[in-house]
Amino acid sequence: MNGDPVARAVALSGLVCRAADQRTLLEVDELQVAQGERIAIIGHNGSGKTTLLRLLSGFTRPAAGSVEVLGRALADPLPAARLRNLRCEVGQVVQGVPLVARLTALENVLIGSLGRVAGWRGWMRCFPAEEVSRAEAALQAVGLQAHAPRRADRLSGGERQKVAIARLLLQRPRLILADEPTAALDPLAATEICRLLAGAARGATLISVVHNPVLLPLLAERVIGLKQGRVAFDLSLAEVGEQELGALYRAGSAVPPADWRAASQSSSTRIDGVTGFTGNSLASQSWR
Amino acid sequence: MSWLAFSGSRADRLGGRLGFPALTLAYALLVVACLASLAGEGELSLGRNPLANLAKTAVEFARPSFIDAWFGNPWLEYRSDDGSLLRVENRQEVERGYLAGLAEATWTTIRIATLGSLLAALLALPLAVLSARNLAVPRPLAWLARAVLDVARAIHTLVFGLVLVGIVGLGPTAGILAIALHSLGSYGKLFAESIETLDMAAIDAVRSVGAGPVQVFFNAIWPAVLPQFVSSHLYVWEFNIRDSTILGIIGAGGLGLLISEATALFQWGRLSTVLLVVFLLVASFDAMSRRIRKALL
């Protein structure tokens, strides 16, 4: 939205991304994200959401076009040192189990500081005391201080995602990419994770992929709808109504399952009390 | 071998329902061919009086020689045919001397297995990293590593031992090197498999905070594979203790020397003593490694 390069977190232009079999995954003519903006990306499976996020963290390379993240152009090929430099400032929360299973919760949080900890300390997992105390504070912020010495594979799904957010807090990135951070979580845990994530993103730019429209107000002021690799709409949260969502999800084969309405109804009634989120055009009753 | 693999792949193309009976039939035909040809060459006989031989051997086996160390005849007289006394032997002393030699040989076997296994594990580590399919190692390097591992696995410890005795001479060094060269293949395969089952999402998560390759290795890969490496190491080490008991037969020292001595002289009582030691060694190591493995996972 903002053309000023200093205040710009992400700028894409003429972007084309292809899979190994030359199928086009993503095609974006022009997309800009200002520093400090909070954006949600929605769209059905295979619409290019994850590709977009992997592009911004340098895990995927575009076939054509330019990508600029935090003022750095992601040219191809990108020197490894510059890519690492960028990744220090880009925090990621991915779906599934993004933790190192055999390390403790605290050690997993400390991984967030690896970008700053150089040399043998990072190799031997012998972190400076200052980082350790910061990591403990981060665990406390997500309410897991009691679980610090527990191994990551002994934690529940929600607790693991909280550890990932604590890792984010320690990393203190300027741009946060969250790919379905609430996948496989129950509605109550999903709201909690979203609120923690929004808190961790204070002062930073947050780009998240969300499936459940109920969670949109927690994470974003601007919503980008992707459909078959193209931007279907790019609106502020207030402008996004059932019409846009319906058009996004109805077309093609990706019709939401029949029990979706019931499921999201029950989640919205539970969340109502927490967020005061009723009567919005996004409320799921009229959603299809 | 390649013939079996071929019929297997063709069975897959035919579809599972028809493929399995076809494979079973091929296997049955192979067994019949083996039996019929051996019988035709007259190689399936059991010797002249197998039952009597079996009974005699079993009786001697049932009385291991170490019992003599306490209950042997302390005044065993050897006489010539005309009755004159040739020599007097204290059976207890002789057997005690044998037991001391046995303890020394056991220690040698343990040393061969331990050092051979460690050497093999250290040599296999880089080869396993190179041959793991998920680490994007340059193709020619990966092929080379896999070829080295396959060759090492294909050649038996005894064959390596025979060759090495010719090179470095008789003694435990040949045994250690033989164990190391053969186990290299087993270690490489096991290590590569544990690297291949790594959780790539966790590795990407560590990379995504800007960690360098060495930091990724020590923070994501090493903690995940270390327990599996230790477990594989214990497994192959135990296997090598069993394997190194036989190496003495070719002159590499240890229990195998006593085994070949006892069989050459038909001293089944002594063989039974040696085999008891082998059994105790393997069983106790197995119990120990199982506990360590359980504690690790």
Interface residues (C-beta under 8 A of the other chain):
Chain A: S57 F59 R84 N85 L86 R87 C88 E89 V90 G91 Q92 V94 G96 V97 P98 L99 V100 A101 R102 L103 I111 G112 S113 L114 G115 G122 W123 M124 R125 A164 R167 Q171
Chain B: D199 A201 A202 D204 A205 V206 R207 S208 V209 G210 A211 G212 V214 Q215 F218 N219 A220 P223 A224 L226 P227
